[in-house]
Amino acid sequence: MTVESLEQWKSELELRLKGQIDSCQLSHDEVTIEVSPEHLLAVARRLRDDDGCHFEQLIDLCGVDYLHYGASQWETDDASGAGFSRAVHENSQDADVSWHGARFAVVYHLLSVTNNRRLRMRCFVPEETLMVPTVTQIWAAANWYEREAFDLYGIRFEQHDDLRRLLTDYGFVGHPFRKDFPLIGEVEIRYDATEKRCVYEPVSIEPRILVPKVIRHDARTADATKEQD
């Protein structure tokens, strides 16, 4: 779709869902709407059933943790004391962005095969309950996605028929994708030959400081590129 047609459809969507959504934005050639938990089911049904929408398919659903959103993560002159190792470009500066909204959100990616359109829907999770309504009765594909978000982030989905952990082991403590979850975990499991069963113990792995890789665009990398050619 062209930018003009996206803008037109964005305006139509705002009118169609007026009073039920908090915002509607166009970014990176995709429309994103924000909806509160109390309006989530009504908006989802309209997006699936209304003429002009027909979002029959839920392509993806995921949790998001905004705890450290916008914060610079790397000290490239020396080893960093937090986070994973990743490549960063020399002299690149990630501007700190203060975040004042809710910590957790659920993001839904929808596809309309009928109208050849995509839509992103975001619903912020109330911090006092960490609960939003399940959309499994609207899109059955949400079943496993919601279980994954519950497992990794601790977000609960009200009236989900089978909200169990999906990826972590039975008895796992905590939610791995939370930004305050320790990289080494909380506990470890081993088989005890004496007791003839698996036992959980405090984690024994020593924390490591991982060094980020710095990519420098200078004569050294240019010469290396020429040699490879």
GIBEL-V506926 format. One record per pair of residues at least 24 apart in sequence whose C-alpha atoms are under 10 Angstrom apart, sorted by the first residue. I is the first residue (numbers start at 1). GAP is how many residues later the second one is. Records with the same first field share a line. If there is no record, write none. Layout:
I: GAP / GAP
This chain:
1: 28 / 29 / 115 / 116
2: 27
3: 25 / 26 / 27
6: 24 / 25 / 111
7: 24
9: 43 / 44 / 108
12: 40
13: 34 / 39 / 40
16: 30 / 31 / 34 / 36 / 37
17: 25 / 26 / 29 / 30
21: 100 / 102
22: 100 / 101
23: 99
24: 96 / 97
25: 95
26: 94
29: 89
30: 87 / 88 / 89 / 90
31: 86 / 87 / 88 / 89 / 90
32: 75 / 76 / 77 / 86 / 87 / 88 / 89 / 90
33: 74 / 75 / 86 / 87 / 88 / 89 / 90
34: 73 / 86 / 87 / 88 / 89 / 90
35: 86 / 87 / 88 / 89
36: 86 / 87 / 88 / 89 / 90 / 96
37: 85 / 86 / 87 / 88 / 89 / 94 / 95 / 96 / 97
38: 85 / 94 / 95
39: 84 / 94
40: 81 / 82 / 83 / 92 / 93 / 94 / 95
41: 91 / 92 / 93 / 94 / 96 / 97
43: 78
44: 64 / 66 / 77 / 91 / 94 / 95
45: 90 / 92 / 93 / 94
47: 63 / 65 / 72
48: 62 / 63 / 64 / 90 / 91
49: 89
51: 64
52: 60 / 62 / 63
53: 58 / 59 / 60 / 61 / 62 / 63 / 64 / 65 / 66
54: 56 / 57 / 58 / 59 / 60 / 61 / 62 / 63
55: 54 / 55 / 56 / 57 / 58 / 59 / 60 / 61 / 62 / 63 / 64 / 84
56: 54 / 55 / 56 / 57 / 58 / 82 / 83
57: 52 / 53 / 54 / 55 / 56 / 61 / 81 / 82 / 83 / 84 / 85
58: 50 / 51 / 52 / 53 / 54 / 60 / 61 / 77 / 80 / 81 / 82 / 83 / 84 / 87
59: 49 / 50 / 51 / 52 / 53 / 59 / 60 / 80 / 82 / 83 / 86
60: 47 / 48 / 49 / 50 / 51 / 60 / 81 / 82 / 85 / 86
61: 45 / 46 / 47 / 48 / 49 / 59 / 60 / 61 / 80 / 81 / 82 / 83 / 84 / 85 / 87 / 88
62: 43 / 44 / 45 / 46 / 47 / 60 / 80 / 83 / 84 / 85 / 86 / 87 / 88 / 90 / 91
63: 41 / 42 / 43 / 44 / 45 / 59 / 60 / 61 / 62 / 82 / 83 / 85 / 86 / 87 / 89 / 90 / 91 / 92 / 114 / 115
64: 39 / 40 / 41 / 42 / 43 / 58 / 60 / 61 / 85 / 88 / 89 / 91 / 113 / 114 / 115
65: 37 / 38 / 39 / 40 / 41 / 88 / 112 / 113 / 114 / 115
66: 33 / 34 / 35 / 36 / 37 / 38 / 39 / 112 / 113
67: 32 / 33 / 34 / 35 / 36 / 37 / 111 / 112 / 113
68: 28 / 29 / 30 / 31 / 35 / 111 / 112
69: 27 / 28 / 29 / 30 / 31 / 34 / 110
70: 24 / 25 / 26 / 27 / 28 / 29
71: 24 / 25 / 26 / 27 / 28
72: 24 / 25
74: 137 / 138
75: 136 / 137
76: 135 / 136 / 137 / 138 / 139
77: 134 / 135 / 137
78: 133 / 134
79: 130 / 131 / 132 / 133 / 134
80: 129 / 130 / 131 / 132
81: 127 / 128 / 129 / 130
82: 101 / 126 / 127 / 128 / 129
83: 96 / 99 / 100 / 125 / 126 / 127 / 128 / 129
84: 99 / 124 / 125 / 126 / 127 / 128
85: 124 / 125 / 126 / 127 / 128
86: 124 / 125 / 126 / 127 / 128
87: 124 / 125 / 126 / 127 / 128
88: 124 / 125 / 126 / 127 / 128
89: 124 / 125 / 126 / 127 / 128
90: 123 / 124 / 125 / 126 / 127
91: 123 / 124 / 125 / 126
102: 24 / 25
103: 24 / 27
104: 26 / 49 / 50 / 51 / 74
105: 25 / 27 / 48 / 50
106: 26 / 40 / 43 / 49
108: 34 / 37
110: 29
125: 30 / 31
126: 29
127: 28
129: 26 / 27
130: 24 / 25 / 26 / 27 / 28
131: 24 / 25 / 26 / 27
132: 24 / 25 / 26 / 27
133: 24 / 25 / 26 / 27
134: 24 / 25 / 26 / 27
135: 24 / 25
136: 24 / 25
149: 26 / 28
150: 25
151: 24 / 25 / 26
152: 24 / 25 / 26
153: 24 / 25 / 26 / 28
154: 24
171: 29
172: 28
182: 25
183: 24 / 25
184: 24
